[in-house]
Amino acid sequence: MADKFWKADDAVMATMKDLIANYHPHLALCDDEIAVLFKEKAQVAGDVVIAGKTSKASELFGVLGEVKWKFIITLAADEWQKMTDAQRVALLDHHLCACSADENKQTGNQTYKIVPPDVYFYKEELERHGLWRTSGAPPSQSLIEEIFGK
């Protein structure tokens, strides 16, 4: 059975706009061009439930509709229903963190892209090799212990 999709309601969109106003000013010029959709069921990868996904919108969406969408945030309705209000806000904020809008200072043109999370590793990898990655700022030892324990 294929997933059913629908647009988020006004309350979800208002929460997204509040998050942009408070924490993501770089997205202020495109907040009306970020679509938030729900799909019926969450994806599962291994034993991890994927509560949402952020993607850069294809330019084709602008041809098919009235809005030239920049980003699409798709949330799993079944997981959303289980969350507290605070968890819902955190999930939306997480997906907005993936959205990057940068202005070219010379041309004034905006560029849009998805950025990966700041922390992205496996517990076992960290145990065996330590903080081996050569790009990005390494997480603090206290953060690692908070996430995985000692």
Contacts in CASP RR format, 6 or more apart in sequence:
PFRMAT RR
TARGET T0000
AUTHOR 0000-0000-0000
METHOD contacts of the structure
MODEL  1
MADKFWKADDAVMATMKDLIANYHPHLALCDDEIAVLFKEKAQVAGDVVI
AGKTSKASELFGVLGEVKWKFIITLAADEWQKMTDAQRVALLDHHLCACS
ADENKQTGNQTYKIVPPDVYFYKEELERHGLWRTSGAPPSQSLIEEIFGK
3 39 0 8 1.000
3 40 0 8 1.000
3 41 0 8 1.000
4 39 0 8 1.000
4 40 0 8 1.000
5 37 0 8 1.000
5 38 0 8 1.000
5 39 0 8 1.000
5 40 0 8 1.000
5 74 0 8 1.000
6 37 0 8 1.000
6 38 0 8 1.000
7 35 0 8 1.000
7 36 0 8 1.000
7 37 0 8 1.000
7 38 0 8 1.000
8 16 0 8 1.000
8 36 0 8 1.000
8 37 0 8 1.000
8 38 0 8 1.000
8 75 0 8 1.000
12 36 0 8 1.000
12 88 0 8 1.000
12 92 0 8 1.000
13 36 0 8 1.000
15 88 0 8 1.000
15 89 0 8 1.000
15 92 0 8 1.000
16 31 0 8 1.000
16 34 0 8 1.000
16 36 0 8 1.000
16 73 0 8 1.000
16 92 0 8 1.000
16 96 0 8 1.000
17 31 0 8 1.000
19 89 0 8 1.000
19 92 0 8 1.000
19 93 0 8 1.000
19 96 0 8 1.000
20 27 0 8 1.000
20 28 0 8 1.000
20 31 0 8 1.000
20 96 0 8 1.000
21 28 0 8 1.000
23 93 0 8 1.000
23 96 0 8 1.000
24 96 0 8 1.000
24 97 0 8 1.000
24 99 0 8 1.000
26 100 0 8 1.000
26 101 0 8 1.000
26 102 0 8 1.000
27 34 0 8 1.000
27 96 0 8 1.000
27 99 0 8 1.000
27 101 0 8 1.000
29 101 0 8 1.000
29 110 0 8 1.000
30 70 0 8 1.000
30 71 0 8 1.000
30 101 0 8 1.000
30 110 0 8 1.000
30 112 0 8 1.000
32 67 0 8 1.000
33 57 0 8 1.000
33 67 0 8 1.000
33 68 0 8 1.000
33 69 0 8 1.000
33 70 0 8 1.000
33 71 0 8 1.000
34 69 0 8 1.000
34 70 0 8 1.000
34 71 0 8 1.000
34 72 0 8 1.000
34 73 0 8 1.000
34 96 0 8 1.000
34 99 0 8 1.000
35 57 0 8 1.000
35 67 0 8 1.000
35 69 0 8 1.000
35 71 0 8 1.000
35 72 0 8 1.000
35 73 0 8 1.000
36 73 0 8 1.000
36 75 0 8 1.000
36 92 0 8 1.000
37 72 0 8 1.000
37 73 0 8 1.000
37 74 0 8 1.000
37 75 0 8 1.000
38 74 0 8 1.000
38 75 0 8 1.000
38 76 0 8 1.000
38 77 0 8 1.000
38 80 0 8 1.000
39 74 0 8 1.000
39 75 0 8 1.000
39 76 0 8 1.000
39 77 0 8 1.000
40 76 0 8 1.000
40 77 0 8 1.000
40 78 0 8 1.000
41 76 0 8 1.000
41 77 0 8 1.000
41 78 0 8 1.000
42 49 0 8 1.000
42 50 0 8 1.000
42 51 0 8 1.000
42 52 0 8 1.000
42 76 0 8 1.000
42 78 0 8 1.000
42 79 0 8 1.000
43 49 0 8 1.000
43 50 0 8 1.000
43 53 0 8 1.000
43 76 0 8 1.000
44 50 0 8 1.000
49 76 0 8 1.000
49 79 0 8 1.000
50 76 0 8 1.000
51 75 0 8 1.000
51 76 0 8 1.000
51 79 0 8 1.000
51 80 0 8 1.000
51 83 0 8 1.000
51 91 0 8 1.000
52 73 0 8 1.000
52 74 0 8 1.000
52 75 0 8 1.000
52 76 0 8 1.000
52 79 0 8 1.000
52 91 0 8 1.000
52 95 0 8 1.000
53 73 0 8 1.000
53 74 0 8 1.000
53 95 0 8 1.000
54 71 0 8 1.000
54 72 0 8 1.000
54 73 0 8 1.000
54 74 0 8 1.000
54 95 0 8 1.000
54 98 0 8 1.000
54 99 0 8 1.000
54 114 0 8 1.000
55 71 0 8 1.000
55 72 0 8 1.000
55 74 0 8 1.000
55 114 0 8 1.000
56 70 0 8 1.000
56 71 0 8 1.000
56 72 0 8 1.000
56 112 0 8 1.000
56 113 0 8 1.000
56 114 0 8 1.000
57 69 0 8 1.000
57 70 0 8 1.000
57 71 0 8 1.000
57 72 0 8 1.000
59 68 0 8 1.000
61 67 0 8 1.000
61 68 0 8 1.000
61 69 0 8 1.000
61 72 0 8 1.000
62 68 0 8 1.000
62 69 0 8 1.000
70 99 0 8 1.000
70 101 0 8 1.000
70 112 0 8 1.000
71 99 0 8 1.000
71 112 0 8 1.000
71 114 0 8 1.000
73 92 0 8 1.000
73 95 0 8 1.000
73 96 0 8 1.000
75 91 0 8 1.000
75 92 0 8 1.000
75 95 0 8 1.000
80 88 0 8 1.000
80 91 0 8 1.000
83 91 0 8 1.000
97 115 0 8 1.000
97 117 0 8 1.000
98 114 0 8 1.000
98 115 0 8 1.000
98 116 0 8 1.000
98 117 0 8 1.000
99 112 0 8 1.000
99 114 0 8 1.000
99 115 0 8 1.000
100 112 0 8 1.000
100 113 0 8 1.000
100 114 0 8 1.000
100 115 0 8 1.000
101 110 0 8 1.000
101 111 0 8 1.000
101 112 0 8 1.000
102 110 0 8 1.000
102 111 0 8 1.000
102 113 0 8 1.000
103 109 0 8 1.000
103 110 0 8 1.000
103 111 0 8 1.000
104 110 0 8 1.000
104 111 0 8 1.000
118 136 0 8 1.000
118 137 0 8 1.000
118 139 0 8 1.000
119 139 0 8 1.000
119 143 0 8 1.000
121 133 0 8 1.000
123 148 0 8 1.000
126 144 0 8 1.000
126 148 0 8 1.000
131 138 0 8 1.000
131 139 0 8 1.000
END
